[in-house]
């Protein structure tokens, strides 16, 4: 594929991703389920196609996606749910890989145990992108969002480690279960240490990250640095990326400037949008290549292999969740979700069971199998079948399932907590103003009288603005506390104030444009003033147009 053809393909892919996002936003269908179908449709048409290069995906696509997801995750929330996160991202991945391995060994003609474990490791880790996109849109409870996020961050490292053991067994290396367990622990611990080291290095660059452009450059480089360090040390580069993202994201509020955070968040949203879109299109385009290699197999063999792979993925997850939630109190704290009172409900188990969509990591992982792998073409097809069944089937039905289960976050309680936090921050600001005012009065001779008067006036003005803001927050808290349902109460006064503020901002923008068009205001000054209005508008809550 020449440069012009590649550029044309990239532009067409961007157009498709943007169109699908627009369509998904108006229909409620997940873009992650629509894009693979479009990828398959394109792959069946005549013309150039893009083959999946596993090394490219694992090196250039996986690190930024995992790092961005880790930045948006909560380290403290994952720690609170660490038992169930480890249960799903480590133990369940092992169980799924071993179950599929033995299923291939006993049920699929000619398949070896190592090859079965390899495909099992590839399809074992869920890709939470589709489930989280749908879950956030339908208001999935935050605890379930945290569990899905934590599982998706950690399970790739487990799966890729198992896959490396299986690949070694396929090419004839000796395999020892105790040695494999030790290697896994070393890879995990070493990956976590490498990620923590990169996060510490980023923190040392704190003076540099005050500049938004430098902060963006460092942020984009961090996941690749963590991945390369992990791989260079022969530990888990994936886990290094995750740990670096969690630690950096946890400390970012106190180590970076507001301008840097705003710009960095915008950059990562764009990276996620484009990479995820390309990835899901790429999944569908692998179908013709994978099907081409199935001609050597009997139909019964293909059907059996696909049934084993898809059946294990769909059945083992809910069974494992049910098992961990039904254990006695003494065992539940070791293998389940933590304390007995924190056990998942039946509805939450059902939702988590259906949140196991697979993605491009499964395909990239299985494509790394050596060419000498027995039944490699069959393993590729089984992996693609699992990805499509879960991504399209579960992805399209997850939102209706969550609505049917009646699972949704308590929006009133979340809004009340945010407003209480806002009120507390305003009171802290008022206390700081009191301290400044007291210091000024206690030592009046040390200041210039004119500067002292200016500061006193500024303190008084700011105190008035903060007082108005505190009264507004308190009024919102009172409204939320008196709400009789979980639905957000609507305040006519608040909504009217939002409409008036937006109308006023629109009038300001129109006037600035008239000044620019008349030649009175330079474009550079226009952009400065527009940015001021944009920041003010960004503070307003979103409302449907």
Secondary structure per residue as TSV (DSSP state, phi and psi in degrees):
chain	resnum	aa	ss	phi	psi
A	1	X	-	360.0	117.8
A	2	X	-	-75.3	174.8
A	3	X	H	-63.5	-42.1
A	4	X	H	-67.5	-40.7
A	5	X	H	-63.7	-41.8
A	6	X	H	-62.7	-42.7
A	7	X	H	-63.3	-41.9
A	8	X	H	-62.6	-39.9
A	9	X	H	-64.4	-42.6
A	10	X	H	-63.7	-44.0
A	11	X	H	-62.7	-41.6
A	12	X	H	-64.4	-39.5
A	13	X	H	-64.4	-41.6
A	14	X	H	-61.3	-42.5
A	15	X	H	-61.6	-41.8
A	16	X	H	-65.7	-43.7
A	17	X	H	-62.7	-43.3
A	18	X	H	-64.9	-43.4
A	19	X	H	-64.3	-40.5
A	20	X	H	-66.4	-39.6
A	21	X	H	-61.7	-42.9
A	22	X	H	-62.4	-44.5
A	23	X	H	-65.4	-43.2
A	24	X	H	-64.1	-36.4
A	25	X	H	-65.9	-25.7
A	26	X	H	-97.8	-17.8
A	27	X	H	-106.6	-18.1
A	28	X	-	83.7	-2.4
A	29	X	-	-77.8	143.0
A	30	X	-	-73.3	131.3
A	31	X	H	-61.5	-32.7
A	32	X	H	-63.6	-23.8
A	33	X	H	-89.7	-27.8
A	34	X	H	-78.4	-40.7
A	35	X	H	-61.8	-43.5
A	36	X	H	-60.3	-36.6
A	37	X	H	-63.2	-42.4
A	38	X	H	-66.4	-35.8
A	39	X	H	-63.3	-40.5
A	40	X	H	-64.8	-42.9
A	41	X	H	-59.7	-44.8
A	42	X	H	-65.8	-40.2
A	43	X	H	-63.7	-27.8
A	44	X	T	-81.7	-10.1
A	45	X	S	-88.9	154.8
A	46	X	S	-68.4	146.7
A	47	X	S	134.2	175.0
A	48	X	-	-66.8	150.4
A	49	X	-	-133.8	162.7
A	50	X	-	-112.7	121.7
A	51	X	-	-86.9	148.5
A	52	X	-	-78.1	121.6
A	53	X	-	-102.5	105.9
A	54	X	H	-58.1	-38.3
A	55	X	H	-65.2	-36.5
A	56	X	H	-64.7	-44.7
A	57	X	I	-64.7	-47.4
A	58	X	I	-70.0	-26.6
A	59	X	I	-96.8	-39.2
A	60	X	I	-109.0	-19.9
A	61	X	I	-104.0	-47.5
A	62	X	H	-62.8	-47.5
A	63	X	H	-57.2	-49.9
A	64	X	H	-64.9	-35.8
A	65	X	H	-66.3	-43.8
A	66	X	H	-66.8	-40.4
A	67	X	H	-64.9	-43.3
A	68	X	H	-62.6	-42.3
A	69	X	H	-63.7	-38.2
A	70	X	H	-67.1	-38.2
A	71	X	H	-60.7	-36.0
A	72	X	H	-84.0	-7.3
A	73	X	S	-87.5	168.5
A	74	X	-	-110.2	115.1
A	75	X	H	-60.6	-41.9
A	76	X	H	-67.0	-40.9
A	77	X	H	-66.2	-38.8
A	78	X	H	-66.0	-38.6
A	79	X	H	-61.9	-38.1
A	80	X	H	-67.7	-27.4
A	81	X	T	-112.9	28.1
A	82	X	H	-63.3	-33.2
A	83	X	H	-66.4	-47.3
A	84	X	H	-72.4	-31.0
A	85	X	H	-64.1	-45.7
A	86	X	H	-66.7	-38.3
A	87	X	I	-57.3	-42.8
A	88	X	I	-83.0	-37.7
A	89	X	I	-87.3	-17.2
A	90	X	I	-118.2	-62.9
A	91	X	I	-65.4	-46.9
A	92	X	H	-64.2	-36.7
A	93	X	H	-63.4	-42.9
A	94	X	H	-60.4	-47.8
A	95	X	H	-62.3	-44.3
A	96	X	H	-62.9	-44.2
A	97	X	H	-63.7	-44.8
A	98	X	H	-66.8	-41.3
A	99	X	H	-62.8	-45.0
A	100	X	H	-67.2	-36.6
A	101	X	H	-59.8	-48.8
A	102	X	H	-71.4	-30.1
A	103	X	H	-62.8	-43.1
A	104	X	H	-64.8	-42.9
A	105	X	H	-60.7	-40.1
A	106	X	H	-96.1	-25.1
A	107	X	H	-110.8	-25.5
A	108	X	S	-99.2	121.6
A	109	X	T	-61.0	126.7
A	110	X	T	81.6	-6.7
A	111	X	-	-78.6	143.3
A	112	X	-	-96.6	160.7
A	113	X	H	-63.9	-41.9
A	114	X	H	-63.3	-41.7
A	115	X	H	-65.0	-39.3
A	116	X	H	-65.0	-41.8
A	117	X	H	-65.1	-34.4
A	118	X	H	-62.3	-49.6
A	119	X	H	-68.3	-32.2
A	120	X	H	-64.0	-41.0
A	121	X	H	-65.9	-35.3
A	122	X	H	-66.9	-41.0
A	123	X	H	-93.5	-5.3
A	124	X	H	-69.2	-39.2
A	125	X	S	-83.5	120.0
A	126	X	-	-68.1	148.3
A	127	X	-	-102.6	111.0
A	128	X	T	-80.8	4.0
A	129	X	H	-58.0	-51.7
A	130	X	H	-64.8	-45.7
A	131	X	H	-63.2	-41.2
A	132	X	H	-70.0	-37.8
A	133	X	H	-61.2	-43.4
A	134	X	H	-72.0	-43.3
A	135	X	H	-60.9	-41.3
A	136	X	H	-67.6	-36.0
A	137	X	H	-67.7	-37.1
A	138	X	H	-91.7	2.2
A	139	X	T	78.8	42.5
A	140	X	-	-61.1	140.3
A	141	X	-	-54.5	145.1
A	142	X	H	-61.2	-33.5
A	143	X	H	-62.9	-41.9
A	144	X	H	-67.8	-37.6
A	145	X	H	-60.7	-43.1
A	146	X	H	-62.7	-42.8
A	147	X	H	-63.8	-45.2
A	148	X	H	-64.1	-42.2
A	149	X	H	-61.1	-50.8
A	150	X	H	-61.3	-41.1
A	151	X	H	-62.2	-46.2
A	152	X	H	-65.0	-28.0
A	153	X	H	-74.8	-34.5
A	154	X	H	-102.5	-22.3
A	155	X	H	-72.3	-26.0
A	156	X	H	-62.9	-39.9
A	157	X	H	-62.5	-42.6
A	158	X	H	-62.2	-47.7
A	159	X	H	-64.7	-44.0
A	160	X	H	-67.5	-31.2
A	161	X	H	-68.0	-45.3
A	162	X	H	-60.7	-41.5
A	163	X	H	-61.5	-38.6
A	164	X	H	-64.2	-37.5
A	165	X	H	-65.5	-43.9
A	166	X	H	-64.9	-40.8
A	167	X	H	-62.8	-39.2
A	168	X	H	-63.6	-39.8
A	169	X	H	-67.3	-34.1
A	170	X	H	-64.3	-41.1
A	171	X	T	-87.0	8.9
A	172	X	T	102.2	0.1
A	173	X	-	-69.2	151.4
A	174	X	-	-69.3	147.1
A	175	X	-	-125.7	129.7
A	176	X	-	-129.9	124.8
A	177	X	H	-61.0	-47.1
A	178	X	H	-60.8	-41.1
A	179	X	H	-65.3	-37.9
A	180	X	H	-64.8	-39.5
A	181	X	H	-64.4	-41.0
A	182	X	H	-64.5	-43.1
A	183	X	H	-62.1	-37.2
A	184	X	H	-65.5	-45.1
A	185	X	H	-62.7	-42.7
A	186	X	H	-64.3	-43.1
A	187	X	H	-63.4	-41.0
A	188	X	H	-69.4	-47.7
A	189	X	H	-64.6	-42.4
A	190	X	H	-65.6	-38.8
A	191	X	H	-63.8	-42.8
A	192	X	H	-62.8	-40.9
A	193	X	H	-66.2	-40.5
A	194	X	H	-63.9	-42.2
A	195	X	H	-63.2	-41.0
A	196	X	H	-64.9	-36.4
A	197	X	H	-65.7	-42.0
A	198	X	H	-65.6	-41.0
A	199	X	H	-62.3	-39.1
A	200	X	H	-65.1	-39.6
A	201	X	H	-63.8	-39.6
A	202	X	H	-63.2	-38.2
A	203	X	H	-67.3	-32.1
A	204	X	H	-66.4	-22.2
A	205	X	T	-87.2	17.9
A	206	X	T	-52.5	-43.5
A	207	X	T	-60.6	-33.2
A	208	X	G	-73.3	-37.1
A	209	X	G	-72.9	-1.9
A	210	X	G	-69.0	-23.3
A	211	X	S	-87.4	123.3
A	212	X	H	-57.4	-42.3
A	213	X	H	-66.0	-43.2
A	214	X	H	-65.6	-38.9
A	215	X	H	-61.9	-40.9
A	216	X	H	-63.7	-45.0
A	217	X	H	-61.4	-44.3
A	218	X	H	-65.9	-41.3
A	219	X	H	-63.4	-41.7
A	220	X	H	-68.7	-30.0
A	221	X	H	-82.4	-23.2
A	222	X	H	-58.9	-48.9
A	223	X	H	-61.7	-36.3
A	224	X	H	-70.5	-37.1
A	225	X	H	-63.9	-43.1
A	226	X	H	-64.2	-43.4
A	227	X	H	-64.2	-45.7
A	228	X	H	-64.6	-39.4
A	229	X	H	-63.3	-44.9
A	230	X	H	-61.3	-45.7
A	231	X	H	-67.4	-36.8
A	232	X	H	-63.8	-34.9
A	233	X	T	-86.3	1.6
A	234	X	T	60.8	38.6
A	235	X	S	-120.8	-169.9
A	236	X	-	-78.1	104.8
A	237	X	H	-66.6	-32.5
A	238	X	H	-63.6	-47.5
A	239	X	H	-65.5	-32.8
A	240	X	H	-61.9	-41.6
A	241	X	H	-63.0	-45.6
A	242	X	H	-62.6	-48.0
A	243	X	H	-64.0	-41.7
A	244	X	H	-60.3	-44.4
A	245	X	H	-64.3	-42.1
A	246	X	H	-63.8	-44.5
A	247	X	H	-70.1	-45.3
A	248	X	H	-62.8	-43.7
A	249	X	H	-63.6	-34.6
A	250	X	H	-68.6	-37.2
A	251	X	H	-94.7	-8.8
A	252	X	H	-56.5	-40.9
A	253	X	H	-57.9	-26.9
A	254	X	H	-104.8	-1.4
A	255	X	H	-119.8	-8.9
A	256	X	S	-124.9	157.4
A	257	X	-	-78.3	162.1
A	258	X	H	-61.9	-41.2
A	259	X	H	-63.3	-38.6
A	260	X	H	-65.8	-42.8
A	261	X	H	-64.4	-43.4
A	262	X	H	-60.2	-46.5
A	263	X	H	-70.8	-41.2
A	264	X	H	-63.9	-42.3
A	265	X	H	-61.2	-40.8
A	266	X	H	-65.0	-41.0
A	267	X	H	-63.6	-44.1
A	268	X	H	-69.5	-31.9
A	269	X	H	-63.8	-40.4
A	270	X	H	-66.8	-43.0
A	271	X	H	-59.7	-46.6
A	272	X	H	-59.0	-47.9
A	273	X	H	-57.4	-48.0
A	274	X	H	-74.2	-46.9
A	275	X	H	-63.3	-45.7
A	276	X	H	-63.1	-40.3
A	277	X	H	-62.2	-48.1
A	278	X	H	-61.8	-39.5
A	279	X	H	-63.1	-46.1
A	280	X	H	-70.6	-32.6
A	281	X	H	-64.9	-40.1
A	282	X	H	-64.7	-34.4
A	283	X	H	-58.2	-49.3
A	284	X	H	-65.2	-30.2
A	285	X	T	-75.4	-6.0
A	286	X	T	-85.7	-8.9
A	287	X	H	-59.0	-50.7
A	288	X	H	-58.6	-42.9
A	289	X	H	-63.2	-40.3
A	290	X	H	-70.4	-42.1
A	291	X	H	-65.3	-32.0
A	292	X	H	-57.4	-32.1
A	293	X	T	-87.1	3.7
A	294	X	T	-91.2	-4.0
A	295	X	T	-64.2	-24.1
A	296	X	T	-79.7	-7.7
A	297	X	S	-106.0	149.5
A	298	X	-	-72.7	150.7
A	299	X	H	-59.5	-39.4
A	300	X	H	-63.1	-36.6
A	301	X	H	-66.6	-43.5
A	302	X	H	-63.6	-44.8
A	303	X	H	-62.5	-42.9
A	304	X	H	-63.6	-44.4
A	305	X	H	-63.6	-43.5
A	306	X	H	-65.4	-40.3
A	307	X	H	-62.9	-41.1
A	308	X	H	-62.8	-46.6
A	309	X	H	-66.5	-53.4
A	310	X	H	-67.3	-42.2
A	311	X	H	-61.6	-43.0
A	312	X	H	-64.4	-43.1
A	313	X	H	-62.9	-41.4
A	314	X	H	-78.5	-27.7
A	315	X	H	-96.6	-39.5
A	316	X	H	-66.7	-37.6
A	317	X	H	-60.0	-54.9
A	318	X	H	-63.8	-34.8
A	319	X	H	-64.5	-40.7
A	320	X	H	-66.2	-42.5
A	321	X	H	-63.7	-41.9
A	322	X	H	-64.0	-39.4
A	323	X	H	-63.8	-48.6
A	324	X	H	-67.4	-23.3
A	325	X	H	-89.4	-12.7
A	326	X	H	-104.9	4.5
A	327	X	S	-69.1	153.9
A	328	X	-	-60.3	160.1
A	329	X	H	-53.4	-40.8
A	330	X	H	-66.2	-36.2
A	331	X	H	-89.1	-24.8
A	332	X	H	-62.7	-36.2
A	333	X	H	-69.4	-17.3
A	334	X	H	-93.7	-38.1
A	335	X	H	-114.2	-13.9
A	336	X	S	-98.4	-136.7
A	337	X	S	-96.4	3.8
A	338	X	S	123.4	-130.8
A	339	X	S	-71.1	152.9
A	340	X	G	-58.0	-37.0
A	341	X	G	-70.3	-15.1
A	342	X	G	-98.3	11.6
A	343	X	-	-61.0	149.0
A	344	X	-	-71.7	147.4
A	345	X	-	-80.2	168.8
A	346	X	H	-60.3	-38.3
A	347	X	H	-67.2	-38.4
A	348	X	H	-67.6	-38.7
A	349	X	H	-61.7	-42.3
A	350	X	H	-62.4	-44.5
A	351	X	H	-64.5	-44.7
A	352	X	H	-65.1	-34.3
A	353	X	H	-62.0	-35.0
A	354	X	T	-93.5	4.6
A	355	X	T	-97.3	18.0
A	356	X	-	-94.2	46.8
A	357	X	-	-68.1	138.8
A	358	X	-	-99.2	160.7
A	359	X	-	-143.1	-152.5
A	360	X	H	-68.4	-23.2
A	361	X	H	-63.2	-37.8
A	362	X	H	-61.3	-45.3
A	363	X	H	-67.2	-45.6
A	364	X	H	-60.3	-39.2
A	365	X	H	-65.8	-46.6
A	366	X	H	-70.8	-27.9
A	367	X	H	-70.1	-15.3
A	368	X	T	-81.2	-6.3
A	369	X	S	-61.0	141.0
A	370	X	-	-58.0	150.2
A	371	X	T	-61.2	-24.8
A	372	X	T	-82.4	1.0
A	373	X	S	-60.6	127.0
A	374	X	T	-59.9	134.8
A	375	X	T	58.9	35.9
A	376	X	H	-59.0	-42.2
A	377	X	H	-62.7	-37.4
A	378	X	H	-67.0	-39.5
A	379	X	H	-64.8	-39.4
A	380	X	H	-61.7	-43.7
A	381	X	H	-66.7	-40.8
A	382	X	H	-61.7	-40.7
A	383	X	H	-64.9	-45.4
A	384	X	H	-62.5	-38.1
A	385	X	H	-62.8	-43.5
A	386	X	H	-62.6	-43.8
A	387	X	H	-61.2	-47.1
A	388	X	H	-68.6	-41.3
A	389	X	I	-62.8	-45.0
A	390	X	I	-76.4	-42.2
A	391	X	I	-68.0	-45.8
A	392	X	I	-83.4	-50.2
A	393	X	I	-64.8	-56.6
A	394	X	I	-71.9	-35.4
A	395	X	H	-62.4	-40.9
A	396	X	H	-76.7	-23.8
A	397	X	H	-103.2	-5.1
A	398	X	H	-65.9	-44.1
A	399	X	H	-62.9	-48.4
A	400	X	H	-59.8	-35.9
A	401	X	H	-64.5	-45.9
A	402	X	H	-62.3	-41.1
A	403	X	H	-65.2	-41.4
A	404	X	H	-64.3	-35.3
A	405	X	H	-75.2	-15.2
A	406	X	T	72.0	27.3
A	407	X	-	-90.7	118.3
A	408	X	-	-157.6	151.2
A	409	X	-	-67.0	151.8
A	410	X	-	-79.5	89.9
A	411	X	H	-62.8	-34.9
A	412	X	H	-64.4	-44.7
A	413	X	H	-66.9	-39.7
A	414	X	H	-64.8	-43.2
A	415	X	H	-65.4	-39.1
A	416	X	H	-62.9	-42.4
A	417	X	H	-62.9	-42.7
A	418	X	H	-63.5	-41.0
A	419	X	H	-70.0	-33.8
A	420	X	H	-65.0	-39.1
A	421	X	H	-65.8	-40.7
A	422	X	H	-60.4	-44.4
A	423	X	H	-61.5	-41.7
A	424	X	H	-64.0	-39.7
A	425	X	H	-66.9	-36.6
A	426	X	H	-67.7	-40.5
A	427	X	H	-63.1	-37.9
A	428	X	H	-63.2	-38.7
A	429	X	H	-65.1	-40.5
A	430	X	H	-64.4	-39.3
A	431	X	H	-62.7	-40.1
A	432	X	H	-64.6	-37.9
A	433	X	H	-64.5	-38.7
A	434	X	H	-62.3	-40.2
A	435	X	H	-63.4	-43.8
A	436	X	H	-63.7	-40.8
A	437	X	H	-66.3	-39.7
A	438	X	H	-67.4	-41.6
A	439	X	H	-62.8	-37.7
A	440	X	H	-66.0	-39.8
A	441	X	H	-75.6	-31.2
A	442	X	H	-72.9	-25.0
A	443	X	T	-133.5	67.0
A	444	X	G	-69.9	-25.1
A	445	X	G	-76.6	-16.8
A	446	X	G	-83.4	0.6
A	447	X	S	-122.0	153.8
A	448	X	-	-69.8	130.9
A	449	X	H	-56.3	-39.1
A	450	X	H	-68.3	-42.9
A	451	X	H	-66.1	-36.0
A	452	X	H	-64.5	-41.6
A	453	X	H	-67.3	-39.1
A	454	X	H	-64.0	-40.6
A	455	X	H	-67.6	-40.5
A	456	X	H	-61.3	-40.8
A	457	X	H	-66.4	-40.6
A	458	X	H	-64.8	-41.1
A	459	X	H	-62.2	-43.1
A	460	X	H	-64.8	-42.1
A	461	X	H	-63.7	-46.1
A	462	X	H	-65.1	-36.6
A	463	X	H	-62.7	-38.6
A	464	X	H	-66.2	-42.9
A	465	X	H	-63.8	-43.4
A	466	X	H	-67.4	-36.2
A	467	X	H	-62.1	-42.0
A	468	X	H	-63.3	-41.2
A	469	X	H	-65.3	-41.3
A	470	X	H	-63.5	-40.6
A	471	X	H	-63.7	-38.1
A	472	X	H	-65.8	-42.9
A	473	X	H	-64.7	-41.7
A	474	X	H	-65.2	-38.1
A	475	X	H	-62.8	-37.9
A	476	X	H	-66.8	-39.4
A	477	X	H	-62.6	-44.7
A	478	X	H	-59.7	-41.6
A	479	X	H	-63.9	-41.7
A	480	X	H	-70.4	-36.5
A	481	X	H	-67.4	-27.4
A	482	X	T	-92.5	3.5
A	483	X	-	-66.6	137.3
A	484	X	S	-95.9	-3.8
A	485	X	S	-139.7	177.6
A	486	X	S	-81.3	-8.1
A	487	X	S	-77.1	145.4
A	488	X	-	-64.8	124.6
A	489	X	-	-71.3	146.9
A	490	X	-	-105.5	126.2
A	491	X	-	-101.1	113.5
A	492	X	H	-56.2	-38.2
A	493	X	H	-64.9	-42.9
A	494	X	H	-65.9	-45.2
A	495	X	H	-64.5	-38.4
A	496	X	H	-64.5	-40.5
A	497	X	H	-62.9	-38.2
A	498	X	H	-63.0	-44.8
A	499	X	H	-63.2	-40.7
A	500	X	H	-66.1	-42.7
A	501	X	H	-64.3	-40.0
A	502	X	H	-66.8	-40.4
A	503	X	H	-63.6	-40.3
A	504	X	H	-65.4	-41.2
A	505	X	H	-64.2	-40.3
A	506	X	H	-62.7	-40.4
A	507	X	H	-63.6	-39.1
A	508	X	H	-63.3	-43.4
A	509	X	H	-63.0	-43.1
A	510	X	H	-62.1	-39.4
A	511	X	H	-67.9	-40.6
A	512	X	H	-62.2	-39.2
A	513	X	H	-65.6	-37.9
A	514	X	H	-62.9	-39.8
A	515	X	H	-63.5	-42.6
A	516	X	H	-65.2	-45.9
A	517	X	H	-65.8	-28.0
A	518	X	T	-81.4	-3.7
A	519	X	T	83.7	6.5
A	520	X	S	-82.3	-36.5
A	521	X	S	-112.2	120.3
A	522	X	-	-64.1	153.3
A	523	X	H	-60.5	-36.4
A	524	X	H	-62.2	-42.2
A	525	X	H	-68.4	-36.3
A	526	X	H	-59.7	-44.6
A	527	X	H	-64.6	-36.6
A	528	X	H	-62.9	-46.9
A	529	X	H	-69.4	-37.5
A	530	X	H	-63.4	-38.9
A	531	X	H	-62.8	-37.0
A	532	X	H	-60.8	-45.1
A	533	X	H	-66.6	-37.7
A	534	X	H	-62.8	-42.4
A	535	X	H	-65.4	-39.1
A	536	X	H	-65.3	-41.3
A	537	X	H	-69.1	-32.5
A	538	X	H	-62.7	-24.4
A	539	X	T	-74.6	-18.7
A	540	X	S	-78.9	143.4
A	541	X	-	-67.8	148.5
A	542	X	-	-71.0	142.9
A	543	X	-	-136.4	142.6
A	544	X	-	-61.7	140.2
A	545	X	-	-86.3	360.0
